[in-house]
Amino acid sequence: MRPKTRTAIGMHTMSDMRRFSGRGVYEIRVKGNLDLRWSDWFDGFSIAPVGDDETLLTGSVADQAALHGLLHKIRDLGLPLLTVQRLEEKGGG
């Protein structure tokens, strides 16, 4: 039986946690409008305006450290973070 680690959202096995430690594709929604020219600063994430003064950033990060770096950039701009969602890899991965 694998040891379990308690997290804020429940119980996960270590293999569950490793699933999120590598490369992943994320959608990040923020409050505010970002110009498309910010894409390079956000590590090549695509930037799409969405209704009612929101922006959707979508792209790939190498690992959790890179994701946190991206979230720090959002914080440094003073943009309120609305959602962060990891997208399923094509092929169910």
CORQUI-V308922 format. One record per pair of residues at least 24 apart in sequence whose ideal C-beta (glycine too) atoms are under 10 Angstrom apart, sorted by the first residue. I is the first residue (numbers start at 1). GAP is how many residues later the second one is. D is the distance in Angstrom with one decimal. If there is no record, write none. Layout:
i->I gap->GAP d->D
i->I gap->GAP d->D
//
This chain:
i->17 gap->47 d->9.7
i->19 gap->67 d->9.5
i->19 gap->74 d->9.3
i->20 gap->43 d->9.2
i->20 gap->44 d->6.8
i->20 gap->47 d->9.2
i->20 gap->66 d->6.9
i->21 gap->42 d->6.2
i->21 gap->43 d->5.9
i->21 gap->44 d->9.5
i->22 gap->39 d->9.5
i->22 gap->40 d->7.8
i->22 gap->41 d->5.9
i->22 gap->42 d->8.7
i->23 gap->37 d->6.3
i->23 gap->38 d->7.0
i->23 gap->39 d->5.7
i->23 gap->40 d->6.9
i->23 gap->43 d->8.9
i->23 gap->66 d->8.9
i->24 gap->35 d->10.0
i->24 gap->36 d->7.0
i->24 gap->37 d->6.1
i->24 gap->38 d->8.8
i->24 gap->39 d->8.1
i->24 gap->40 d->8.5
i->24 gap->42 d->9.3
i->24 gap->43 d->7.5
i->24 gap->62 d->5.2
i->24 gap->63 d->7.7
i->24 gap->64 d->9.7
i->24 gap->65 d->7.9
i->24 gap->69 d->9.8
i->25 gap->33 d->7.3
i->25 gap->34 d->7.0
i->25 gap->35 d->5.1
i->25 gap->36 d->8.0
i->25 gap->60 d->9.6
i->25 gap->61 d->7.2
i->25 gap->62 d->4.5
i->25 gap->63 d->8.3
i->25 gap->64 d->7.0
i->25 gap->65 d->9.2
i->26 gap->31 d->8.0
i->26 gap->32 d->7.2
i->26 gap->33 d->6.9
i->26 gap->34 d->7.7
i->26 gap->35 d->6.2
i->26 gap->40 d->9.8
i->26 gap->41 d->6.5
i->26 gap->44 d->8.0
i->26 gap->45 d->9.7
i->26 gap->58 d->6.3
i->26 gap->59 d->6.7
i->26 gap->60 d->5.6
i->26 gap->61 d->6.7
i->27 gap->29 d->6.2
i->27 gap->30 d->7.3
i->27 gap->31 d->5.0
i->27 gap->32 d->8.8
i->27 gap->56 d->7.4
i->27 gap->57 d->7.6
i->27 gap->58 d->4.7
i->27 gap->59 d->8.2
i->27 gap->60 d->6.0
i->28 gap->27 d->8.8
i->28 gap->28 d->7.4
i->28 gap->29 d->4.5
i->28 gap->30 d->7.6
i->28 gap->31 d->8.7
i->28 gap->39 d->8.9
i->28 gap->42 d->7.3
i->28 gap->43 d->7.7
i->28 gap->46 d->7.0
i->28 gap->51 d->9.6
i->28 gap->53 d->7.3
i->28 gap->54 d->8.4
i->28 gap->55 d->7.2
i->28 gap->56 d->5.2
i->28 gap->57 d->7.8
i->29 gap->25 d->6.0
i->29 gap->26 d->7.3
i->29 gap->27 d->5.3
i->29 gap->28 d->7.8
i->29 gap->29 d->9.7
i->29 gap->51 d->9.8
i->29 gap->52 d->7.9
i->29 gap->53 d->4.3
i->29 gap->54 d->4.4
i->29 gap->55 d->7.9
i->29 gap->56 d->8.1
i->30 gap->24 d->6.8
i->30 gap->25 d->5.3
i->30 gap->26 d->8.2
i->30 gap->27 d->7.1
i->30 gap->44 d->5.9
i->30 gap->47 d->8.5
i->30 gap->49 d->4.2
i->30 gap->50 d->6.4
i->30 gap->51 d->5.9
i->30 gap->52 d->6.0
i->30 gap->53 d->8.8
i->30 gap->54 d->9.7
i->31 gap->24 d->8.1
i->31 gap->48 d->6.4
i->31 gap->49 d->4.0
i->31 gap->50 d->8.0
i->31 gap->51 d->5.8
i->32 gap->42 d->9.6
i->32 gap->45 d->8.0
i->32 gap->46 d->8.3
i->32 gap->47 d->4.9
i->32 gap->48 d->7.2
i->32 gap->50 d->9.8
i->33 gap->46 d->9.7
i->34 gap->40 d->9.5
i->34 gap->43 d->8.2
i->34 gap->45 d->7.6
i->38 gap->35 d->9.2
i->38 gap->39 d->8.6
i->41 gap->32 d->7.0
i->41 gap->36 d->9.3
i->42 gap->28 d->6.5
i->42 gap->31 d->6.5
i->42 gap->32 d->8.3
i->42 gap->35 d->9.8
i->43 gap->26 d->8.1
i->43 gap->27 d->6.3
i->43 gap->30 d->8.5
i->45 gap->25 d->7.4
i->45 gap->28 d->10.0
i->50 gap->32 d->10.0
i->54 gap->25 d->9.8
i->54 gap->26 d->9.5
i->54 gap->28 d->6.7
i->54 gap->29 d->9.7
i->55 gap->24 d->7.8
i->55 gap->27 d->9.4
i->56 gap->26 d->9.4
i->56 gap->27 d->9.1
i->57 gap->27 d->9.7
i->58 gap->27 d->9.6
i->58 gap->29 d->7.8
i->60 gap->27 d->9.5
i->60 gap->29 d->10.0
i->61 gap->25 d->9.6
//
